[in-house]
Structures are given as structure tokens and as C-alpha cells.
Amino acid sequence: MTASGAISATLVLMVLLLAAGVFGWSAVKEPVAGQVQFPGWVIAGIIIAVIAAFGAMFKPNLARFLAPVYAIAEGLVVGAISHAYNIQYDGIVLQAVGATAGVFT
């Protein structure tokens, strides 16, 4: 394990998470009544992410295969939930991202 290997793995997983997050964001639709409808696969995404996380914890040799699965599943779920909150409370996601970036830097 090298620093450059860890950085490249982190960047690849971040790209997978962001791409899946964009897809998850676009999958949530706002019906006419103003209520948010989650797609049915959000629960499946949560279950897949939990299984991948536990699998990587208990079988570290499988982590290189389970980490992308986890990143994609978690991106889908976080994107869908973020869009649902953004529909309910306009602008909350942008504020959360801005606050996180401000604390991180």
C-alpha cells in the first residue's frame, strides 16, 4: 500500500460515488401534490451497501471488489435522499455541501 495507490483508489471511488449520486438524484420525481416519491430500489441500495460494508470488514481480501459496489450503492442512495430533501426544503443540499467543504478546508 502506497500513498499514491491510496489516493488513486480514493479518486476512483469518489468518481463512482458522484456518478451514481447524479443518477440517484435524477431518479427521484416530484408528483403534482408536492409529495416526494422514492424509487423502490432505494431500499435495495441500502441493503446492498450494508452487505458490501460488512463483507469488506469481515473479508478484507474482497475489499477491492466490494469497495466499488459500496460506492455505487451509497451514491445512488445518497443522491436520491438528497434530492428528496432538496424538494422538501429548497436549497438545503447546497448549504450542506457548502458547510462540509468549509469545515473540510
C-alpha positions as a Python dict, from the first residue, in 0.01 Angstrom:
ca = {
    (1, 'M'): (0, 0, 0),
    (2, 'T'): (144, 331, -110),
    (3, 'A'): (22, 686, -72),
    (4, 'S'): (-28, 722, -448),
    (5, 'G'): (-221, 394, -458),
    (6, 'A'): (-449, 510, -178),
    (7, 'I'): (-504, 845, -349),
    (8, 'S'): (-586, 687, -684),
    (9, 'A'): (-824, 436, -524),
    (10, 'T'): (-995, 719, -336),
    (11, 'L'): (-1035, 923, -655),
    (12, 'V'): (-1179, 629, -848),
    (13, 'L'): (-1427, 552, -571),
    (14, 'M'): (-1521, 921, -546),
    (15, 'V'): (-1593, 935, -920),
    (16, 'L'): (-1809, 622, -893),
    (17, 'L'): (-1994, 769, -594),
    (18, 'L'): (-2056, 1102, -769),
    (19, 'A'): (-2174, 939, -1092),
    (20, 'A'): (-2413, 714, -901),
    (21, 'G'): (-2526, 1012, -695),
    (22, 'V'): (-2620, 1205, -1008),
    (23, 'F'): (-2822, 908, -1128),
    (24, 'G'): (-2989, 870, -787),
    (25, 'W'): (-3070, 1243, -785),
    (26, 'S'): (-3235, 1225, -1126),
    (27, 'A'): (-3441, 918, -1034),
    (28, 'V'): (-3648, 1099, -768),
    (29, 'K'): (-3954, 1267, -914),
    (30, 'E'): (-4184, 1524, -758),
    (31, 'P'): (-4551, 1448, -809),
    (32, 'V'): (-4807, 1723, -858),
    (33, 'A'): (-4921, 1721, -496),
    (34, 'G'): (-4574, 1819, -373),
    (35, 'Q'): (-4504, 1484, -210),
    (36, 'V'): (-4181, 1305, -281),
    (37, 'Q'): (-4184, 952, -417),
    (38, 'F'): (-3874, 743, -364),
    (39, 'P'): (-3796, 478, -620),
    (40, 'G'): (-3829, 127, -483),
    (41, 'W'): (-3464, 49, -539),
    (42, 'V'): (-3351, 292, -265),
    (43, 'I'): (-3410, 25, -1),
    (44, 'A'): (-3224, -227, -217),
    (45, 'G'): (-2934, 18, -243),
    (46, 'I'): (-2918, 50, 135),
    (47, 'I'): (-2920, -328, 179),
    (48, 'I'): (-2650, -377, -87),
    (49, 'A'): (-2432, -108, 74),
    (50, 'V'): (-2464, -268, 418),
    (51, 'I'): (-2381, -613, 281),
    (52, 'A'): (-2080, -475, 92),
    (53, 'A'): (-1955, -290, 401),
    (54, 'F'): (-1986, -595, 626),
    (55, 'G'): (-1832, -815, 358),
    (56, 'A'): (-1531, -587, 329),
    (57, 'M'): (-1495, -575, 709),
    (58, 'F'): (-1501, -949, 759),
    (59, 'K'): (-1321, -1046, 435),
    (60, 'P'): (-1060, -773, 372),
    (61, 'N'): (-924, -961, 71),
    (62, 'L'): (-1257, -891, -106),
    (63, 'A'): (-1246, -517, -30),
    (64, 'R'): (-1104, -431, -373),
    (65, 'F'): (-1419, -577, -530),
    (66, 'L'): (-1669, -466, -268),
    (67, 'A'): (-1549, -105, -239),
    (68, 'P'): (-1680, -7, -586),
    (69, 'V'): (-2008, -187, -513),
    (70, 'Y'): (-2038, 9, -189),
    (71, 'A'): (-1951, 341, -357),
    (72, 'I'): (-2211, 292, -630),
    (73, 'A'): (-2484, 175, -393),
    (74, 'E'): (-2415, 454, -146),
    (75, 'G'): (-2404, 714, -424),
    (76, 'L'): (-2743, 604, -552),
    (77, 'V'): (-2899, 619, -207),
    (78, 'V'): (-2740, 950, -104),
    (79, 'G'): (-2833, 1110, -437),
    (80, 'A'): (-3195, 1001, -407),
    (81, 'I'): (-3225, 1109, -44),
    (82, 'S'): (-3054, 1441, -114),
    (83, 'H'): (-3295, 1521, -395),
    (84, 'A'): (-3593, 1431, -177),
    (85, 'Y'): (-3472, 1667, 95),
    (86, 'N'): (-3397, 1936, -163),
    (87, 'I'): (-3755, 1910, -292),
    (88, 'Q'): (-3894, 1938, 61),
    (89, 'Y'): (-3654, 2211, 182),
    (90, 'D'): (-3529, 2412, -115),
    (91, 'G'): (-3152, 2469, -109),
    (92, 'I'): (-3068, 2251, 190),
    (93, 'V'): (-2835, 2023, -7),
    (94, 'L'): (-2628, 2313, -140),
    (95, 'Q'): (-2598, 2450, 214),
    (96, 'A'): (-2490, 2110, 347),
    (97, 'V'): (-2228, 2067, 76),
    (98, 'G'): (-2101, 2420, 134),
    (99, 'A'): (-2078, 2370, 511),
    (100, 'T'): (-1898, 2040, 465),
    (101, 'A'): (-1650, 2195, 221),
    (102, 'G'): (-1596, 2487, 458),
    (103, 'V'): (-1518, 2258, 751),
    (104, 'F'): (-1302, 2028, 538),
    (105, 'T'): (-1075, 2303, 404),
}
